[in-house]
Amino acid sequence: MSPADWAGIASAGAAWLALILAGISLYKQHKSDKRRIERETQEGQESKRADLSANLITVGKNNWRLKVFNRGKGTARNVRLVDIEEGRSILAQDDIRHKFPVPILEQHQAVEITAVRSFGSPQRADIKLLWDDETGSDHQKELTPSF
């Protein structure tokens, strides 16, 4: 074989190597783009999702409230509160009927329900929160806030 033949083989090998490296690079870029799109989609969903929670808080001396609040980025709609311990509850049932369902609860907004603490009363409130948001309807969360 002449030196020209060796040069032709070497250049063909270099071309194949460049083609393989370009294919690997293209595959890695595709995977990276796919992960970025998934992350952006997830972040978009999280910005539309409401996240409701509740705490028992004290307002002055011996004055308690159940504070239901939205800590999510999305707006909660049709917020309902179900008192699981309705017969032996520390929550004022009239207050619940009067304030719920809440049509709209924006981020960082809250609704307060009167809680009654007396000797022999339960130390916690078993509740279920239900709501709708832009990601779906009838989301629910069971909570047990305590004194």
C-alpha positions in Angstrom: 0.0 0.0 0.0 1.2 3.4 -0.8 1.2 6.4 1.5 -1.8 7.8 -0.3 -3.8 4.7 0.5 -2.9 5.0 4.1 -3.9 8.7 4.1 -7.2 7.8 2.5 -7.9 5.1 5.2 -6.9 7.5 7.9 -9.1 10.3 6.6 -12.1 7.9 6.3 -11.5 6.7 9.9 -11.4 10.3 11.1 -14.6 11.0 9.2 -16.3 8.0 10.9 -15.0 9.0 14.3 -16.3 12.6 13.8 -19.7 11.2 12.7 -19.9 9.0 15.8 -18.9 11.9 18.1 -21.5 14.1 16.5 -24.2 11.5 17.0 -23.2 11.1 20.7 -23.3 14.9 21.2 -26.7 15.1 19.5 -28.1 12.3 21.7 -26.8 14.1 24.9 -28.3 17.4 23.7 -31.7 15.7 23.1 -31.7 14.2 26.6 -30.8 17.6 28.1 -33.5 19.3 26.2 -36.1 16.7 27.2 -35.1 17.1 30.9 -35.4 20.9 30.6 -38.8 20.7 29.0 -40.0 18.3 31.8 -38.7 20.6 34.5 -40.4 23.7 32.9 -43.7 21.8 32.6 -43.5 20.7 36.2 -42.7 24.3 37.3 -45.7 25.5 35.3 -48.0 23.0 37.0 -46.7 24.0 40.4 -47.5 27.6 39.7 -51.1 26.7 39.2 -51.4 24.3 42.2 -53.0 25.4 45.5 -51.7 23.9 48.7 -54.1 24.2 51.6 -53.2 23.7 55.3 -54.5 24.6 58.7 -53.1 25.4 62.2 -54.7 26.1 65.5 -53.5 29.6 66.6 -54.1 31.6 69.7 -55.6 35.1 69.5 -55.2 36.7 72.9 -55.6 34.8 76.1 -57.7 31.6 75.8 -59.0 32.6 72.4 -58.3 30.0 69.8 -58.9 29.8 66.1 -58.4 27.3 63.3 -56.6 29.1 60.5 -57.1 27.6 57.1 -54.6 29.0 54.6 -53.3 28.6 51.0 -49.5 28.3 50.9 -49.5 27.2 47.2 -48.8 29.5 44.3 -52.2 28.8 42.6 -55.7 30.0 43.5 -57.9 27.5 45.4 -61.6 27.6 44.4 -64.6 26.0 46.1 -62.7 25.4 49.4 -64.7 23.0 51.7 -63.9 22.0 55.2 -65.2 18.7 56.6 -65.1 18.4 60.4 -64.4 14.6 60.9 -65.1 14.8 64.7 -68.3 16.8 64.2 -70.0 15.3 67.3 -67.1 16.0 69.7 -65.4 18.8 67.8 -63.6 21.8 69.2 -64.6 23.8 66.1 -67.7 26.1 66.0 -70.1 24.3 63.6 -72.1 27.5 62.9 -68.8 29.3 62.0 -68.0 26.4 59.5 -71.5 26.5 57.9 -71.3 30.3 57.7 -67.8 30.6 56.1 -67.5 27.5 54.0 -67.5 26.8 51.1 -65.0 29.6 50.3 -65.4 30.6 46.6 -61.8 31.8 46.1 -58.7 31.5 48.3 -55.6 33.2 46.8 -52.0 32.5 47.8 -51.3 33.6 51.4 -55.0 34.2 52.1 -56.6 32.6 55.1 -60.0 31.9 56.8 -60.3 31.6 60.5 -62.8 29.4 62.4 -63.5 29.7 66.1 -62.1 26.9 68.2 -63.3 26.2 71.8 -60.9 24.7 74.3 -62.3 23.6 77.6 -61.5 21.0 80.3 -62.0 17.5 78.8 -62.3 18.7 75.2 -60.1 17.0 72.6 -56.6 18.4 72.1 -56.8 18.3 68.3 -59.2 18.9 65.4 -59.5 16.2 62.8 -60.5 17.9 59.5 -60.5 17.3 55.8 -59.9 20.1 53.3 -61.3 19.8 49.8 -60.7 22.3 47.0 -60.4 22.8 43.2 -57.6 24.6 41.3 -56.3 24.9 37.8 -54.6 21.4 38.0 -57.8 19.6 38.8 -60.8 19.3 41.1 -61.6 17.7 44.4 -58.1 17.8 45.8 -58.1 16.8 49.4 -56.0 16.8 52.5 -56.7 15.3 56.0 -55.1 17.3 58.8 -55.0 17.0 62.6 -53.9 20.4 64.0 -53.5 20.3 67.8 -53.3 22.8 70.7 
